[in-house]
């Protein structure tokens, strides 16, 4: 079963960003996923398949 992602989730990626951080905030969910680096603020947009491969774990789910 595929994992559910929501806007506001904090995720950890398998590889570190060039700034040295591996934690991101999900800012858009859909066919394309957008995430924001929590250290440098860089915004990255990926297709859903690539995004799901890069996610190691969900650190914090958004508040319902």
N, CA, C and O atoms as a Tripos MOL2 file, in Angstrom:
@<TRIPOS>MOLECULE
protein
  256   255    64     0     0
PROTEIN
NO_CHARGES

@<TRIPOS>ATOM
      1 N           0.8370   -1.1940    0.0000 N.3       1 UNK1
      2 CA          0.0000    0.0000    0.0000 C.3       1 UNK1
      3 C           0.8750    1.2470    0.0000 C.2       1 UNK1
      4 O           1.8470    1.3240    0.7510 O.2       1 UNK1
      5 N           0.5420    2.2040   -0.8200 N.am      2 UNK2
      6 CA          1.3170    3.4440   -0.9240 C.3       2 UNK2
      7 C           1.1150    4.3040    0.3300 C.2       2 UNK2
      8 O           0.0530    4.2920    0.9510 O.2       2 UNK2
      9 N           2.1590    5.0410    0.6760 N.am      3 UNK3
     10 CA          2.0680    5.9320    1.8300 C.3       3 UNK3
     11 C           1.2510    7.1630    1.4780 C.2       3 UNK3
     12 O           1.2330    7.6050    0.3290 O.2       3 UNK3
     13 N           0.5820    7.7050    2.4700 N.am      4 UNK4
     14 CA         -0.1940    8.9330    2.2980 C.3       4 UNK4
     15 C           0.6680   10.1220    2.7150 C.2       4 UNK4
     16 O           1.2810   10.1110    3.7830 O.2       4 UNK4
     17 N           0.7100   11.1370    1.8700 N.am      5 UNK5
     18 CA          1.4290   12.3660    2.1900 C.3       5 UNK5
     19 C           0.4320   13.5130    2.1940 C.2       5 UNK5
     20 O          -0.4970   13.5420    1.3870 O.2       5 UNK5
     21 N           0.6310   14.4560    3.1060 N.am      6 UNK6
     22 CA         -0.2440   15.6130    3.2270 C.3       6 UNK6
     23 C           0.6010   16.8730    3.2960 C.2       6 UNK6
     24 O           1.7640   16.8320    3.6960 O.2       6 UNK6
     25 N           0.0040   17.9970    2.9010 N.am      7 UNK7
     26 CA          0.6850   19.2890    3.0150 C.3       7 UNK7
     27 C           0.9730   19.5310    4.5040 C.2       7 UNK7
     28 O           0.0910   19.3750    5.3480 O.2       7 UNK7
     29 N           2.1990   19.9060    4.8090 N.am      8 UNK8
     30 CA          2.5980   20.1550    6.1960 C.3       8 UNK8
     31 C           3.3870   19.0170    6.8130 C.2       8 UNK8
     32 O           3.9630   19.1900    7.8870 O.2       8 UNK8
     33 N           3.4340   17.8480    6.1650 N.am      9 UNK9
     34 CA          4.2320   16.7280    6.6830 C.3       9 UNK9
     35 C           5.7110   17.1000    6.6430 C.2       9 UNK9
     36 O           6.1520   17.8160    5.7430 O.2       9 UNK9
     37 N           6.4750   16.6140    7.6200 N.am     10 UNK10
     38 CA          7.9280   16.7550    7.6250 C.3      10 UNK10
     39 C           8.4840   15.3770    7.2790 C.2      10 UNK10
     40 O           8.1770   14.3860    7.9430 O.2      10 UNK10
     41 N           9.3140   15.3260    6.2220 N.am     11 UNK11
     42 CA          9.8630   14.0460    5.7630 C.3      11 UNK11
     43 C          11.3910   14.0720    5.8060 C.2      11 UNK11
     44 O          12.0100   15.1360    5.8410 O.2      11 UNK11
     45 N          11.9790   12.8870    5.8030 N.am     12 UNK12
     46 CA         13.4330   12.7490    5.7070 C.3      12 UNK12
     47 C          13.7340   12.0320    4.4010 C.2      12 UNK12
     48 O          13.1100   11.0190    4.0840 O.2      12 UNK12
     49 N          14.7040   12.5630    3.6330 N.am     13 UNK13
     50 CA         15.0750   11.9490    2.3650 C.3      13 UNK13
     51 C          16.2680   11.0080    2.5510 C.2      13 UNK13
     52 O          17.0030   11.0990    3.5340 O.2      13 UNK13
     53 N          16.4390   10.1160    1.5950 N.am     14 UNK14
     54 CA         17.5500    9.1580    1.6560 C.3      14 UNK14
     55 C          18.9060    9.8530    1.5080 C.2      14 UNK14
     56 O          19.8680    9.5020    2.1910 O.2      14 UNK14
     57 N          18.9710   10.8400    0.6120 N.am     15 UNK15
     58 CA         20.2150   11.5930    0.4070 C.3      15 UNK15
     59 C          20.0780   12.9780    1.0000 C.2      15 UNK15
     60 O          18.9800   13.5290    1.0760 O.2      15 UNK15
     61 N          21.1930   13.5320    1.4180 N.am     16 UNK16
     62 CA         21.1880   14.8930    1.9520 C.3      16 UNK16
     63 C          21.1640   15.9140    0.8150 C.2      16 UNK16
     64 O          21.6740   15.6570   -0.2760 O.2      16 UNK16
     65 N          20.5710   17.0610    1.0850 N.am     17 UNK17
     66 CA         20.5920   18.2010    0.1750 C.3      17 UNK17
     67 C          22.0060   18.7830    0.2210 C.2      17 UNK17
     68 O          22.6920   18.5920    1.2250 O.2      17 UNK17
     69 N          22.4720   19.4810   -0.8130 N.am     18 UNK18
     70 CA         23.8230   20.0600   -0.7800 C.3      18 UNK18
     71 C          24.0980   20.9660    0.4270 C.2      18 UNK18
     72 O          25.2560   21.1450    0.8050 O.2      18 UNK18
     73 N          23.0540   21.5380    1.0350 N.am     19 UNK19
     74 CA         23.2560   22.3730    2.2280 C.3      19 UNK19
     75 C          23.5300   21.5240    3.4720 C.2      19 UNK19
     76 O          23.8770   22.0660    4.5210 O.2      19 UNK19
     77 N          23.3790   20.2020    3.3670 N.am     20 UNK20
     78 CA         23.6770   19.3010    4.4800 C.3      20 UNK20
     79 C          22.4500   18.8060    5.2340 C.2      20 UNK20
     80 O          22.5790   18.0200    6.1720 O.2      20 UNK20
     81 N          21.2730   19.2510    4.8420 N.am     21 UNK21
     82 CA         20.0420   18.8830    5.5290 C.3      21 UNK21
     83 C          19.3320   17.7410    4.7950 C.2      21 UNK21
     84 O          19.4710   17.6020    3.5800 O.2      21 UNK21
     85 N          18.5740   16.9290    5.5310 N.am     22 UNK22
     86 CA         17.8000   15.8750    4.8800 C.3      22 UNK22
     87 C          16.3280   15.9380    5.2950 C.2      22 UNK22
     88 O          15.5700   15.0090    5.0160 O.2      22 UNK22
     89 N          15.9140   17.0300    5.9610 N.am     23 UNK23
     90 CA         14.5240   17.1770    6.3810 C.3      23 UNK23
     91 C          13.8250   18.2350    5.5400 C.2      23 UNK23
     92 O          14.3580   19.3190    5.3040 O.2      23 UNK23
     93 N          12.6200   17.8950    5.0940 N.am     24 UNK24
     94 CA         11.8520   18.7390    4.1830 C.3      24 UNK24
     95 C          10.4090   18.8300    4.6460 C.2      24 UNK24
     96 O           9.9040   17.9320    5.3200 O.2      24 UNK24
     97 N           9.7460   19.9270    4.2780 N.am     25 UNK25
     98 CA          8.3160   20.0900    4.5300 C.3      25 UNK25
     99 C           7.5860   19.9410    3.1980 C.2      25 UNK25
    100 O           7.9690   20.5590    2.2040 O.2      25 UNK25
    101 N           6.5420   19.1260    3.1770 N.am     26 UNK26
    102 CA          5.7390   18.9390    1.9680 C.3      26 UNK26
    103 C           4.8270   20.1570    1.8250 C.2      26 UNK26
    104 O           4.0770   20.4860    2.7430 O.2      26 UNK26
    105 N           4.8950   20.8310    0.6580 N.am     27 UNK27
    106 CA          4.0830   22.0320    0.4490 C.3      27 UNK27
    107 C           3.0420   21.8590   -0.6500 C.2      27 UNK27
    108 O           2.1690   22.7140   -0.7960 O.2      27 UNK27
    109 N           3.1090   20.7760   -1.4310 N.am     28 UNK28
    110 CA          2.1110   20.5120   -2.4690 C.3      28 UNK28
    111 C           2.0190   19.0090   -2.6720 C.2      28 UNK28
    112 O           3.0330   18.3120   -2.7050 O.2      28 UNK28
    113 N           0.7940   18.5180   -2.8080 N.am     29 UNK29
    114 CA          0.5470   17.0950   -3.0000 C.3      29 UNK29
    115 C          -0.3130   16.9230   -4.2430 C.2      29 UNK29
    116 O          -1.2610   17.6770   -4.4600 O.2      29 UNK29
    117 N           0.0160   15.9430   -5.0480 N.am     30 UNK30
    118 CA         -0.7460   15.6540   -6.2630 C.3      30 UNK30
    119 C           0.0930   14.7790   -7.1680 C.2      30 UNK30
    120 O           0.8930   13.9780   -6.6840 O.2      30 UNK30
    121 N          -0.0760   14.9170   -8.4920 N.am     31 UNK31
    122 CA          0.7460   14.1780   -9.4440 C.3      31 UNK31
    123 C           2.1940   14.6320   -9.3170 C.2      31 UNK31
    124 O           3.1170   13.8350   -9.4840 O.2      31 UNK31
    125 N           2.3890   15.9150   -9.0210 N.am     32 UNK32
    126 CA          3.7130   16.4730   -8.7150 C.3      32 UNK32
    127 C           3.7280   16.8390   -7.2440 C.2      32 UNK32
    128 O           2.7360   17.3220   -6.6990 O.2      32 UNK32
    129 N           4.8680   16.6030   -6.6060 N.am     33 UNK33
    130 CA          5.0180   16.8990   -5.1810 C.3      33 UNK33
    131 C           6.0200   18.0370   -5.0310 C.2      33 UNK33
    132 O           7.0370   18.0740   -5.7240 O.2      33 UNK33
    133 N           5.7300   18.9550   -4.1310 N.am     34 UNK34
    134 CA          6.6410   20.0690   -3.8880 C.3      34 UNK34
    135 C           7.0610   20.0100   -2.4300 C.2      34 UNK34
    136 O           6.2410   19.7740   -1.5430 O.2      34 UNK34
    137 N           8.3550   20.2270   -2.1920 N.am     35 UNK35
    138 CA          8.8630   20.1950   -0.8280 C.3      35 UNK35
    139 C           9.8550   21.3320   -0.6190 C.2      35 UNK35
    140 O          10.4960   21.8020   -1.5580 O.2      35 UNK35
    141 N           9.9650   21.7660    0.6420 N.am     36 UNK36
    142 CA         10.8170   22.9010    1.0020 C.3      36 UNK36
    143 C          11.8500   22.4420    2.0180 C.2      36 UNK36
    144 O          11.5090   21.8320    3.0310 O.2      36 UNK36
    145 N          13.1210   22.7410    1.7400 N.am     37 UNK37
    146 CA         14.2050   22.3820    2.6620 C.3      37 UNK37
    147 C          14.0410   23.1840    3.9520 C.2      37 UNK37
    148 O          13.8240   24.3950    3.9100 O.2      37 UNK37
    149 N          14.1430   22.5150    5.0860 N.am     38 UNK38
    150 CA         13.9550   23.1910    6.3650 C.3      38 UNK38
    151 C          15.1940   23.9580    6.8180 C.2      38 UNK38
    152 O          15.1220   24.7230    7.7810 O.2      38 UNK38
    153 N          16.3270   23.7710    6.1440 N.am     39 UNK39
    154 CA         17.5410   24.4970    6.5230 C.3      39 UNK39
    155 C          17.7490   25.7400    5.6600 C.2      39 UNK39
    156 O          17.9130   26.8390    6.1880 O.2      39 UNK39
    157 N          17.7440   25.5730    4.3290 N.am     40 UNK40
    158 CA         18.0740   26.6930    3.4450 C.3      40 UNK40
    159 C          16.8580   27.3090    2.7570 C.2      40 UNK40
    160 O          16.9690   28.3860    2.1710 O.2      40 UNK40
    161 N          15.6930   26.6440    2.8170 N.am     41 UNK41
    162 CA         14.4820   27.1960    2.2300 C.3      41 UNK41
    163 C          14.2880   26.9060    0.7530 C.2      41 UNK41
    164 O          13.3120   27.3730    0.1660 O.2      41 UNK41
    165 N          15.1830   26.1500    0.1330 N.am     42 UNK42
    166 CA         15.0710   25.8100   -1.2880 C.3      42 UNK42
    167 C          13.8000   24.9990   -1.5060 C.2      42 UNK42
    168 O          13.4660   24.1290   -0.7020 O.2      42 UNK42
    169 N          13.0930   25.2870   -2.6010 N.am     43 UNK43
    170 CA         11.8780   24.5610   -2.9400 C.3      43 UNK43
    171 C          12.1630   23.6740   -4.1440 C.2      43 UNK43
    172 O          12.7180   24.1300   -5.1430 O.2      43 UNK43
    173 N          11.7810   22.4040   -4.0430 N.am     44 UNK44
    174 CA         12.0200   21.4200   -5.1000 C.3      44 UNK44
    175 C          10.6870   20.7780   -5.4640 C.2      44 UNK44
    176 O           9.8830   20.4440   -4.5940 O.2      44 UNK44
    177 N          10.4680   20.6110   -6.7710 N.am     45 UNK45
    178 CA          9.2510   19.9620   -7.2480 C.3      45 UNK45
    179 C           9.6380   18.6920   -8.0080 C.2      45 UNK45
    180 O          10.4700   18.7340   -8.9140 O.2      45 UNK45
    181 N           9.0360   17.5750   -7.6370 N.am     46 UNK46
    182 CA          9.3310   16.2740   -8.2390 C.3      46 UNK46
    183 C           8.0360   15.5840   -8.6360 C.2      46 UNK46
    184 O           6.9740   15.8640   -8.0810 O.2      46 UNK46
    185 N           8.1380   14.6700   -9.6110 N.am     47 UNK47
    186 CA          6.9560   13.8610   -9.8990 C.3      47 UNK47
    187 C           6.7700   12.8760   -8.7410 C.2      47 UNK47
    188 O           7.7240   12.5670   -8.0260 O.2      47 UNK47
    189 N           5.5600   12.3930   -8.5600 N.am     48 UNK48
    190 CA          5.2100   11.5830   -7.3910 C.3      48 UNK48
    191 C           6.0780   10.3290   -7.2640 C.2      48 UNK48
    192 O           6.4970    9.9830   -6.1600 O.2      48 UNK48
    193 N           6.3500    9.6520   -8.3690 N.am     49 UNK49
    194 CA          7.1350    8.4130   -8.3410 C.3      49 UNK49
    195 C           8.5460    8.6750   -7.8030 C.2      49 UNK49
    196 O           9.0220    7.9430   -6.9350 O.2      49 UNK49
    197 N           9.2050    9.7020   -8.3070 N.am     50 UNK50
    198 CA         10.5530   10.0550   -7.8550 C.3      50 UNK50
    199 C          10.5300   10.4680   -6.3870 C.2      50 UNK50
    200 O          11.4010   10.0740   -5.6110 O.2      50 UNK50
    201 N           9.5360   11.2600   -6.0130 N.am     51 UNK51
    202 CA          9.3930   11.7180   -4.6260 C.3      51 UNK51
    203 C           9.2930   10.5320   -3.6720 C.2      51 UNK51
    204 O           9.9910   10.4850   -2.6600 O.2      51 UNK51
    205 N           8.4200    9.5720   -3.9970 N.am     52 UNK52
    206 CA          8.2200    8.4220   -3.1100 C.3      52 UNK52
    207 C           9.4780    7.5670   -2.9900 C.2      52 UNK52
    208 O           9.7090    6.9640   -1.9420 O.2      52 UNK52
    209 N          10.2890    7.5010   -4.0340 N.am     53 UNK53
    210 CA         11.5460    6.7490   -3.9720 C.3      53 UNK53
    211 C          12.5560    7.4400   -3.0630 C.2      53 UNK53
    212 O          13.3490    6.7750   -2.3960 O.2      53 UNK53
    213 N          12.5310    8.7670   -3.0360 N.am     54 UNK54
    214 CA         13.5140    9.5320   -2.2600 C.3      54 UNK54
    215 C          13.1760    9.6560   -0.7750 C.2      54 UNK54
    216 O          14.0570    9.9550    0.0320 O.2      54 UNK54
    217 N          11.9240    9.4310   -0.4050 N.am     55 UNK55
    218 CA         11.5190    9.5720    0.9950 C.3      55 UNK55
    219 C          11.9830    8.3600    1.7970 C.2      55 UNK55
    220 O          11.7000    7.2160    1.4410 O.2      55 UNK55
    221 N          12.6980    8.6300    2.8810 N.am     56 UNK56
    222 CA         13.1570    7.5690    3.7780 C.3      56 UNK56
    223 C          12.0860    7.2940    4.8340 C.2      56 UNK56
    224 O          11.7250    6.1430    5.0810 O.2      56 UNK56
    225 N          11.5830    8.3670    5.4550 N.am     57 UNK57
    226 CA         10.5210    8.2010    6.4610 C.3      57 UNK57
    227 C           9.7920    9.5260    6.6710 C.2      57 UNK57
    228 O          10.2870   10.6010    6.3320 O.2      57 UNK57
    229 N           8.6060    9.4030    7.2400 N.am     58 UNK58
    230 CA          7.8300   10.5870    7.6140 C.3      58 UNK58
    231 C           8.1540   10.8630    9.0740 C.2      58 UNK58
    232 O           7.8880   10.0310    9.9420 O.2      58 UNK58
    233 N           8.7290   12.0340    9.3470 N.am     59 UNK59
    234 CA          9.1200   12.3950   10.7080 C.3      59 UNK59
    235 C           7.9140   12.8720   11.5060 C.2      59 UNK59
    236 O           7.7190   12.4710   12.6530 O.2      59 UNK59
    237 N           7.0980   13.7390   10.8850 N.am     60 UNK60
    238 CA          5.9380   14.2960   11.5870 C.3      60 UNK60
    239 C           4.7970   14.4510   10.5970 C.2      60 UNK60
    240 O           4.9440   15.1020    9.5630 O.2      60 UNK60
    241 N           3.6730   13.8570   10.9150 N.am     61 UNK61
    242 CA          2.4700   14.0100   10.0860 C.3      61 UNK61
    243 C           1.7900   15.3010   10.4900 C.2      61 UNK61
    244 O           1.8780   15.7320   11.6400 O.2      61 UNK61
    245 N           1.1070   15.9170    9.5290 N.am     62 UNK62
    246 CA          0.4230   17.1710    9.8070 C.3      62 UNK62
    247 C          -0.6450   16.9570   10.8700 C.2      62 UNK62
    248 O          -1.1340   15.8440   11.0670 O.2      62 UNK62
    249 N          -0.9910   18.0250   11.5400 N.am     63 UNK63
    250 CA         -2.0390   17.9740   12.5590 C.3      63 UNK63
    251 C          -3.3960   17.9130   11.8650 C.2      63 UNK63
    252 O          -3.6380   18.6560   10.9140 O.2      63 UNK63
    253 N          -4.2720   17.0440   12.3250 N.am     64 UNK64
    254 CA         -5.5920   16.9050   11.6890 C.3      64 UNK64
    255 C          -6.5910   17.8070   12.3630 C.2      64 UNK64
    256 O          -7.7580   17.8350   11.9730 O.2      64 UNK64
@<TRIPOS>BOND
     1     1     2 1
     2     2     3 1
     3     3     4 2
     4     3     5 am
     5     5     6 1
     6     6     7 1
     7     7     8 2
     8     7     9 am
     9     9    10 1
    10    10    11 1
    11    11    12 2
    12    11    13 am
    13    13    14 1
    14    14    15 1
    15    15    16 2
    16    15    17 am
    17    17    18 1
    18    18    19 1
    19    19    20 2
    20    19    21 am
    21    21    22 1
    22    22    23 1
    23    23    24 2
    24    23    25 am
    25    25    26 1
    26    26    27 1
    27    27    28 2
    28    27    29 am
    29    29    30 1
    30    30    31 1
    31    31    32 2
    32    31    33 am
    33    33    34 1
    34    34    35 1
    35    35    36 2
    36    35    37 am
    37    37    38 1
    38    38    39 1
    39    39    40 2
    40    39    41 am
    41    41    42 1
    42    42    43 1
    43    43    44 2
    44    43    45 am
    45    45    46 1
    46    46    47 1
    47    47    48 2
    48    47    49 am
    49    49    50 1
    50    50    51 1
    51    51    52 2
    52    51    53 am
    53    53    54 1
    54    54    55 1
    55    55    56 2
    56    55    57 am
    57    57    58 1
    58    58    59 1
    59    59    60 2
    60    59    61 am
    61    61    62 1
    62    62    63 1
    63    63    64 2
    64    63    65 am
    65    65    66 1
    66    66    67 1
    67    67    68 2
    68    67    69 am
    69    69    70 1
    70    70    71 1
    71    71    72 2
    72    71    73 am
    73    73    74 1
    74    74    75 1
    75    75    76 2
    76    75    77 am
    77    77    78 1
    78    78    79 1
    79    79    80 2
    80    79    81 am
    81    81    82 1
    82    82    83 1
    83    83    84 2
    84    83    85 am
    85    85    86 1
    86    86    87 1
    87    87    88 2
    88    87    89 am
    89    89    90 1
    90    90    91 1
    91    91    92 2
    92    91    93 am
    93    93    94 1
    94    94    95 1
    95    95    96 2
    96    95    97 am
    97    97    98 1
    98    98    99 1
    99    99   100 2
   100    99   101 am
   101   101   102 1
   102   102   103 1
   103   103   104 2
   104   103   105 am
   105   105   106 1
   106   106   107 1
   107   107   108 2
   108   107   109 am
   109   109   110 1
   110   110   111 1
   111   111   112 2
   112   111   113 am
   113   113   114 1
   114   114   115 1
   115   115   116 2
   116   115   117 am
   117   117   118 1
   118   118   119 1
   119   119   120 2
   120   119   121 am
   121   121   122 1
   122   122   123 1
   123   123   124 2
   124   123   125 am
   125   125   126 1
   126   126   127 1
   127   127   128 2
   128   127   129 am
   129   129   130 1
   130   130   131 1
   131   131   132 2
   132   131   133 am
   133   133   134 1
   134   134   135 1
   135   135   136 2
   136   135   137 am
   137   137   138 1
   138   138   139 1
   139   139   140 2
   140   139   141 am
   141   141   142 1
   142   142   143 1
   143   143   144 2
   144   143   145 am
   145   145   146 1
   146   146   147 1
   147   147   148 2
   148   147   149 am
   149   149   150 1
   150   150   151 1
   151   151   152 2
   152   151   153 am
   153   153   154 1
   154   154   155 1
   155   155   156 2
   156   155   157 am
   157   157   158 1
   158   158   159 1
   159   159   160 2
   160   159   161 am
   161   161   162 1
   162   162   163 1
   163   163   164 2
   164   163   165 am
   165   165   166 1
   166   166   167 1
   167   167   168 2
   168   167   169 am
   169   169   170 1
   170   170   171 1
   171   171   172 2
   172   171   173 am
   173   173   174 1
   174   174   175 1
   175   175   176 2
   176   175   177 am
   177   177   178 1
   178   178   179 1
   179   179   180 2
   180   179   181 am
   181   181   182 1
   182   182   183 1
   183   183   184 2
   184   183   185 am
   185   185   186 1
   186   186   187 1
   187   187   188 2
   188   187   189 am
   189   189   190 1
   190   190   191 1
   191   191   192 2
   192   191   193 am
   193   193   194 1
   194   194   195 1
   195   195   196 2
   196   195   197 am
   197   197   198 1
   198   198   199 1
   199   199   200 2
   200   199   201 am
   201   201   202 1
   202   202   203 1
   203   203   204 2
   204   203   205 am
   205   205   206 1
   206   206   207 1
   207   207   208 2
   208   207   209 am
   209   209   210 1
   210   210   211 1
   211   211   212 2
   212   211   213 am
   213   213   214 1
   214   214   215 1
   215   215   216 2
   216   215   217 am
   217   217   218 1
   218   218   219 1
   219   219   220 2
   220   219   221 am
   221   221   222 1
   222   222   223 1
   223   223   224 2
   224   223   225 am
   225   225   226 1
   226   226   227 1
   227   227   228 2
   228   227   229 am
   229   229   230 1
   230   230   231 1
   231   231   232 2
   232   231   233 am
   233   233   234 1
   234   234   235 1
   235   235   236 2
   236   235   237 am
   237   237   238 1
   238   238   239 1
   239   239   240 2
   240   239   241 am
   241   241   242 1
   242   242   243 1
   243   243   244 2
   244   243   245 am
   245   245   246 1
   246   246   247 1
   247   247   248 2
   248   247   249 am
   249   249   250 1
   250   250   251 1
   251   251   252 2
   252   251   253 am
   253   253   254 1
   254   254   255 1
   255   255   256 2
@<TRIPOS>SUBSTRUCTURE
     1 UNK1         2 RESIDUE 1 A UNK
     2 UNK2         6 RESIDUE 1 A UNK
     3 UNK3        10 RESIDUE 1 A UNK
     4 UNK4        14 RESIDUE 1 A UNK
     5 UNK5        18 RESIDUE 1 A UNK
     6 UNK6        22 RESIDUE 1 A UNK
     7 UNK7        26 RESIDUE 1 A UNK
     8 UNK8        30 RESIDUE 1 A UNK
     9 UNK9        34 RESIDUE 1 A UNK
    10 UNK10       38 RESIDUE 1 A UNK
    11 UNK11       42 RESIDUE 1 A UNK
    12 UNK12       46 RESIDUE 1 A UNK
    13 UNK13       50 RESIDUE 1 A UNK
    14 UNK14       54 RESIDUE 1 A UNK
    15 UNK15       58 RESIDUE 1 A UNK
    16 UNK16       62 RESIDUE 1 A UNK
    17 UNK17       66 RESIDUE 1 A UNK
    18 UNK18       70 RESIDUE 1 A UNK
    19 UNK19       74 RESIDUE 1 A UNK
    20 UNK20       78 RESIDUE 1 A UNK
    21 UNK21       82 RESIDUE 1 A UNK
    22 UNK22       86 RESIDUE 1 A UNK
    23 UNK23       90 RESIDUE 1 A UNK
    24 UNK24       94 RESIDUE 1 A UNK
    25 UNK25       98 RESIDUE 1 A UNK
    26 UNK26      102 RESIDUE 1 A UNK
    27 UNK27      106 RESIDUE 1 A UNK
    28 UNK28      110 RESIDUE 1 A UNK
    29 UNK29      114 RESIDUE 1 A UNK
    30 UNK30      118 RESIDUE 1 A UNK
    31 UNK31      122 RESIDUE 1 A UNK
    32 UNK32      126 RESIDUE 1 A UNK
    33 UNK33      130 RESIDUE 1 A UNK
    34 UNK34      134 RESIDUE 1 A UNK
    35 UNK35      138 RESIDUE 1 A UNK
    36 UNK36      142 RESIDUE 1 A UNK
    37 UNK37      146 RESIDUE 1 A UNK
    38 UNK38      150 RESIDUE 1 A UNK
    39 UNK39      154 RESIDUE 1 A UNK
    40 UNK40      158 RESIDUE 1 A UNK
    41 UNK41      162 RESIDUE 1 A UNK
    42 UNK42      166 RESIDUE 1 A UNK
    43 UNK43      170 RESIDUE 1 A UNK
    44 UNK44      174 RESIDUE 1 A UNK
    45 UNK45      178 RESIDUE 1 A UNK
    46 UNK46      182 RESIDUE 1 A UNK
    47 UNK47      186 RESIDUE 1 A UNK
    48 UNK48      190 RESIDUE 1 A UNK
    49 UNK49      194 RESIDUE 1 A UNK
    50 UNK50      198 RESIDUE 1 A UNK
    51 UNK51      202 RESIDUE 1 A UNK
    52 UNK52      206 RESIDUE 1 A UNK
    53 UNK53      210 RESIDUE 1 A UNK
    54 UNK54      214 RESIDUE 1 A UNK
    55 UNK55      218 RESIDUE 1 A UNK
    56 UNK56      222 RESIDUE 1 A UNK
    57 UNK57      226 RESIDUE 1 A UNK
    58 UNK58      230 RESIDUE 1 A UNK
    59 UNK59      234 RESIDUE 1 A UNK
    60 UNK60      238 RESIDUE 1 A UNK
    61 UNK61      242 RESIDUE 1 A UNK
    62 UNK62      246 RESIDUE 1 A UNK
    63 UNK63      250 RESIDUE 1 A UNK
    64 UNK64      254 RESIDUE 1 A UNK
